[in-house]
């Protein structure tokens, strides 16, 4: 019984938000604070994020150097927005939760709104530094690529200002074995290791949702521990 109580206490501590806070810092690179990173284009990505908080989470090892940027001596990872009607301030620090959904905001989709498999695939390729046709090298070319990819993501997520790109659509059809737009807009459901960063202020107000590549979905560890707990209880009953 003591072992069981200790195991339950460990699970409770890991699940306590106060002891597992993730944060991201968004840089403000110009005086009016509208610049979210050196490659930010229009009103969307690329947006630079610096992970922090007291949980020690860090998605950056999953990213190729092409999808990282150094600002003020700190290495940021690059991301894109999922919604079109929520914003963030820069500079600013936000609390984040990792999920497979955009929460509440957005001009299309449901609430919560699951990430599409097309969005997940495109971002995963971007994160690997391998997205075909994306200019990772020149400043002007990268901003143009960021703008096109952001608009394609918004189209995949049914946001009203999204723009369908023929090249990306063909790429997704071929990569995913799809034959319809509905198939590339289907729920990713962790098929590809891409999640949503649900940003909130320290006061709990909802802000933008952004993409992140992670080695395993948040919650998988607890699911595994839950399975271990079930096995432990079964073994105890068999004694």
N, C-alpha and C positions, 0 to 999 in steps of 0.2 A: 504493500500500500504506500509506503514512503517513496518508493521509486516512481509510482504513478503520480503522486502529488508533486514531486519534483519536476517530472516531465510536463505536467499541466501548467506548472508555474513558469517554466521556460517558454512554453507556447504563448502564454498570456503576456509575458514580458516582450516577446518578439512582436506581438500584435498591437502593443500599446503605442498609439501615435506619438505621444510625448517622447518616447524613447526611440522612435524610428522616423524622425523627420527628414524628408528629402527636400532640398531647395535647389533652385537655379538662379543664377545672377545674369541679367541681361545688360550688356554694356550700353552706355550712351556715348557715342563717339563724336557728336557735334553739340554745340551749345543748347539747341532747342530740344535735344533729347529724342529726336525722331529716327535716329540711325541705330539699327539693331545689330549692326555688324558690318564689316567691310564689303560684303557681297550682297547686302540687302537690296532688293529691287522692288520698286513700286510700294505697295502696301503689304507685301508678304515676304517670304524667304528670299535668300538664306538669312536665318536669324542665328546669331551666335549665343550659345548657352554655356555657362560655367557651373558644373555640378557642385553641390555643397550640402550642408546639413550635418546632423550628428549621427546619421545612419552609416556613413561611409560609402554610400552608393557611388558608382562611377561607370557610366556607360562608355567612356572614351576608349578603353582597350578594344572595343568592338569596331572602332572606326579606323579606316585607312587615313593616312596622313593627308590625303587630298580633301577629306571631309572634316579636317581640323584646322583651326586658325589660332595663331598666337597673338594676344592683345595684352599689352602691358606686362609681359612676362608670364601670363597665364594662358594655358591651352584650353580653348573652347571647342565644343562640337557644334556642327552646323545642322539646322533643322528647318522645317517648314510648318506653316499654320494649317490647321484643319478647318477653321471657321472663318467667316468673313464679317461677322458683326460683333466680335469681341476683341478687345485690344489689350496691350500691356504698355507700361511706361518704361522708359529707358533713361538713365540707369534705374534698375530696380531688382529686388530679390523677391522671389515667390516660392511658396510652398507647393510641392508637386505630389501628385499621386499617379502611379503608373497603372493604366487600365487598357482595355481594348476599345474604348469608346471615347468620342467627344461628348462632353457633358453640357447639356442645356442649350448652349448657344448655337449659332448657325442659322442660315437662311434656307437650308434644305436638309433632308434626312429626318430621322426621328430624334427622340430625346430620351435616353442616350442614343447616340448615333455611332454604330460600329464602323471601324476603319475598313475600307474596302480592300480586297486582295490586290487590286491594281495599284492602289496607293502604297500598300505595304511593299509590293515588289519593286516599284520604281524607287522608293526611298531606300530600300535595302541595297539596290544596285548603286545608287548615289553614294551611300555610306561606305561601300566597298571601293569607291573611286573608279567604278567600272560602268557607269551609266553611259550607254552608247550615245554619242553626239553631244554630251555635256562638256562645255569648255571649262576645265578646271584650271586653266593656265592664265589667260589674259583677263584683266580686270573688266573691261567692257564686255567681253565675250561671256565671262562668268555671270555677270549681272543679267545679261540677256537670257542665258540658260536658266538662271534661277527664276526669272520672271515667267518663262515658258513652263517650267516644271511646276511652279506654284499654281499657275492657272489650270494646268492639267489635273493636279491634285484636287483643286476646288471643283473641277468638273466631275471627277470620280466620286467626290463626296456630295454631289448634287447642290453645291453652293451656286447661287444665282450668277455670280460674275466669273464662274469657271469657264475655261475655254478648252474644247476638245482639240487635241493635237493629233493629226493623222499619223505622224511617225511614231509617237508613243503608243497610240492605239494599236497599230500593227505590231509593234514590239510586244505589247501585252498579249495580244491574241496568240502570237507565236510562242511566247514563253509559258503561258498558262494553258495552252491548248483550248482557248476560248473561241466561240463562234458568234457571240452576241455581246453587246455592251453590258447587258444585265449580268453576264458572267464575270466580267472584270470589275463590276461594281459590287459583287457579292461580298458578304461579311468575311473578312480575313480570318477571324476566330483563331488567332495565334498560329495559323498555318505557316506564316513567315514571321520570324522573330522581330516584329515591329509593333510597338505599342504607342499609346497616347500619353503625353504628359498633361494631366489636368491641372492647370495652374490656378491657384487661389492666393488672395492676399493674406496677410497674417490675421486679418479680421474675418476671413472666411468667404470673402466676395469672389465669385467666379470670374476668371479671366480666360485668356486664350488657351486652346488646346493645341499642342505641338507634337510632332513625331519624334520617336526615339527608337534606336536599335538596342536590344537587350539580349543577353545570352539565353535567358529563360524568362517566361512571363512572371510578373510579380504575383506571388501567391502560390507558385509551384512548390516552393520549399515547405510552406505550411500544409499544402495538400499531401506532400510526401510524408511529412511528420504525422499528419492525421492518419495516413495509411499505416505508418509504423505503430501508432498508438492502438489502432484496431488490432494489429497483429499481436501487440503486447497483451491486450486484454484477452484475446483468444487463447494465448499461451497460458495466461494465468488461470483461465477457466479449466484448461485441460489438466492442470496440476492436481 
